[in-house]
C-alpha cells in the first residue's frame, strides 16, 4: 500500500507576488506624474474656494454690522475668521476692498 503525500496549495507563489508588485508599480508610475502635473491647478481651485468662503464671512459681517469690513484683520478680531484663515492654503494673501470684495494675491517673495 502506497501513501500519497498531499501538498498544501494555500498561499501565493513568488511569481504571483512579483506580478502583483509589478502591476502596483506601473499604476504608481502612471498616477504620480499626473498628480504633480495638476498640483498648481488643484492649489488655485482650493484658493478660489477659500476666497468664496471668506467672501461669505465678509457678507455676514456686513449684514451684522451694516458696513463692510475694513480688512481681514477686522474679520479675525470680530471672530468671523480664525487667525490662521488669513491666507489661502497655497500661501496667497487674502485682502478685502473698500466695497467688501475679497481677492487673493501672491505674496512677494523676498
C-alpha positions as CSV (number, residue, x, y, z in Angstrom):
1,X,0.0,0.0,0.0
2,X,1.4,3.3,-1.1
3,X,0.8,6.6,0.9
4,X,0.2,9.7,-1.1
5,X,1.5,12.9,0.3
6,X,-0.8,15.8,-0.3
7,X,0.7,19.2,-1.0
8,X,-0.9,22.2,0.6
9,X,-1.8,24.7,-2.1
10,X,-2.5,27.6,0.2
11,X,-0.9,31.0,-0.3
12,X,0.7,32.7,-3.3
13,X,3.8,31.7,-5.3
14,X,6.7,34.0,-5.7
15,X,5.8,34.6,-9.3
16,X,2.3,35.7,-8.4
17,X,3.6,38.1,-5.8
18,X,6.1,39.6,-8.3
19,X,3.3,40.1,-10.8
20,X,1.2,41.9,-8.2
21,X,4.1,44.2,-7.3
22,X,4.7,44.9,-11.0
23,X,1.1,45.9,-11.5
24,X,1.2,48.2,-8.5
25,X,4.4,49.8,-9.6
26,X,3.0,50.5,-13.1
27,X,0.0,52.2,-11.6
28,X,2.1,54.3,-9.3
29,X,4.4,55.3,-12.3
30,X,1.3,56.4,-14.2
31,X,-0.5,58.3,-11.4
32,X,2.2,60.2,-9.6
33,X,3.3,62.4,-12.6
34,X,-0.4,63.3,-13.3
35,X,-0.9,64.4,-9.7
36,X,2.2,66.6,-9.6
37,X,1.4,68.0,-13.1
38,X,-2.0,69.2,-11.8
39,X,-0.8,70.4,-8.4
40,X,-0.9,74.1,-9.3
41,X,-4.4,73.7,-10.7
42,X,-5.5,72.0,-7.5
43,X,-4.0,74.8,-5.4
44,X,-5.6,77.5,-7.4
45,X,-9.1,75.8,-7.2
46,X,-8.6,75.5,-3.4
47,X,-7.7,79.2,-3.2
48,X,-10.8,80.1,-5.2
49,X,-13.0,78.1,-2.8
50,X,-11.3,79.7,0.2
51,X,-11.9,83.2,-1.3
52,X,-15.6,82.4,-1.7
53,X,-15.7,81.2,2.0
54,X,-14.1,84.5,3.2
55,X,-16.4,86.5,0.9
56,X,-19.4,84.8,2.7
57,X,-17.9,85.7,6.1
58,X,-17.4,89.3,4.9
59,X,-21.1,89.4,3.8
60,X,-22.2,88.0,7.1
61,X,-20.1,90.8,8.8
62,X,-21.7,93.4,6.6
63,X,-25.2,92.1,7.4
64,X,-24.5,92.2,11.2
65,X,-22.6,95.5,11.3
66,X,-24.3,97.3,8.4
67,X,-20.9,98.2,6.9
68,X,-18.2,96.1,5.0
69,X,-15.2,95.0,6.9
70,X,-12.1,97.3,6.6
71,X,-9.7,94.4,6.2
72,X,-9.2,90.7,7.0
73,X,-7.9,91.6,10.5
74,X,-11.2,93.1,11.3
75,X,-12.9,89.8,10.5
76,X,-10.4,88.0,12.7
77,X,-11.0,90.5,15.6
78,X,-14.8,90.1,15.4
79,X,-14.4,86.3,15.2
80,X,-15.8,85.8,11.7
81,X,-12.4,84.1,10.8
82,X,-9.8,82.3,12.7
83,X,-6.3,83.7,12.9
84,X,-4.9,81.0,10.6
85,X,-7.5,81.8,7.9
86,X,-6.0,85.0,6.6
87,X,-4.3,83.4,3.6
88,X,-5.1,80.7,1.0
89,X,-3.8,77.1,1.5
90,X,-1.2,77.8,-1.2
91,X,0.1,80.9,0.6
92,X,-1.7,83.7,-1.3
93,X,-2.7,86.5,1.0
94,X,-6.4,87.5,1.2
95,X,-7.4,91.1,1.0
96,X,-10.7,93.0,1.2
97,X,-11.5,96.1,-0.9
98,X,-13.4,99.1,0.5
99,X,-16.6,97.8,-1.1
100,X,-16.1,94.4,0.7
101,X,-14.9,92.4,-2.3
102,X,-12.5,89.6,-1.3
103,X,-9.5,88.9,-3.5
104,X,-6.3,86.9,-3.2
105,X,-2.8,88.0,-4.3
106,X,0.5,86.2,-4.3
107,X,2.8,87.3,-1.5
108,X,6.0,88.9,-2.8
109,X,9.0,86.6,-2.3
110,X,11.9,88.1,-0.5
